[in-house]
Amino acid sequence: ETKIAYSSIEYDEELYAGLNTVTYSAKFYDISGNLVDATPIWNIESNFEQYLTIEYIGDSVTISASEKMANKSFTISLDGEGYETVTKTVTIHSFI
């Protein structure tokens, strides 16, 4: 079994309130920097989860936010055994 040395949260676009859905993907790497298959353990922390639409698909999580949530922030964490937890603060942008 290959040991995971580190992980990252990857995404292609910023999140806009009431406008788009962003996919955050878990990537896991061994000590040589090679991609490794692993099951992500996502943790999303906010005080307004009722205004977020969250869907877990494979090694990714998709998130969209209500238009009421512009300029708010929440955190996504990728937890794992044997390697450091990675945390990303996501700011929900206003389209206007």
C-alpha positions in Angstrom: 0.0 0.0 0.0 1.3 3.4 -1.0 1.6 5.9 1.8 0.1 9.4 1.2 2.5 12.2 1.9 0.2 15.1 1.2 -3.0 16.2 -0.4 -4.5 19.3 -2.1 -7.9 20.8 -2.9 -8.0 21.8 -6.5 -10.6 23.9 -8.3 -10.9 25.9 -11.5 -13.1 28.9 -10.7 -14.3 31.2 -7.9 -17.7 30.8 -6.3 -20.3 33.5 -7.0 -23.5 33.8 -4.9 -26.6 32.6 -6.7 -24.7 32.1 -10.0 -22.4 29.0 -10.3 -21.5 25.7 -8.9 -17.8 25.0 -8.2 -16.2 21.6 -8.1 -13.5 21.1 -5.5 -11.4 18.0 -6.1 -9.2 16.0 -3.7 -5.8 15.1 -5.0 -3.5 12.8 -3.0 0.3 12.4 -3.6 3.0 10.0 -2.4 6.4 11.2 -1.2 7.7 11.3 -4.9 4.8 13.6 -5.9 2.9 10.8 -7.8 -0.9 10.8 -7.7 -2.3 8.2 -5.3 -5.9 6.9 -5.1 -7.6 7.6 -1.8 -11.0 8.3 -0.4 -11.4 11.9 0.6 -12.9 12.9 4.0 -14.4 16.3 3.4 -15.4 18.7 6.2 -17.3 21.9 5.4 -17.7 24.5 8.1 -19.9 27.5 7.9 -22.6 29.1 10.0 -25.0 29.2 7.0 -25.0 25.7 5.6 -28.7 26.0 4.8 -27.7 28.5 2.1 -25.2 26.1 0.5 -26.0 23.3 -1.9 -23.3 20.6 -1.3 -23.0 17.4 -3.3 -20.3 14.7 -2.9 -19.4 13.0 -6.1 -16.5 10.6 -6.1 -13.3 12.4 -5.0 -15.0 15.8 -5.4 -17.5 18.0 -3.7 -19.6 20.5 -5.6 -20.8 23.7 -3.9 -23.2 26.5 -4.8 -24.4 29.3 -2.7 -27.6 31.3 -2.4 -27.5 34.9 -3.7 -28.0 36.0 0.0 -24.5 34.7 0.8 -22.4 37.3 -1.2 -19.2 38.3 0.6 -19.4 35.5 3.2 -16.8 32.9 3.7 -16.6 29.2 4.7 -13.9 26.6 5.0 -13.4 23.3 3.2 -11.1 20.8 4.8 -9.7 17.6 3.4 -8.9 15.3 6.3 -6.7 12.2 6.2 -4.9 9.6 8.1 -1.1 10.0 8.2 -0.9 13.3 6.5 -1.7 16.9 7.3 -5.3 18.2 6.9 -5.6 20.7 4.1 -8.0 23.7 4.6 -9.2 26.2 2.1 -11.1 29.3 2.9 -13.7 30.0 0.2 -15.1 33.5 -0.2 -18.4 33.7 -1.9 -18.2 36.6 -4.4 -20.9 39.0 -5.5 -21.6 39.1 -9.2 -22.5 42.7 -9.0 
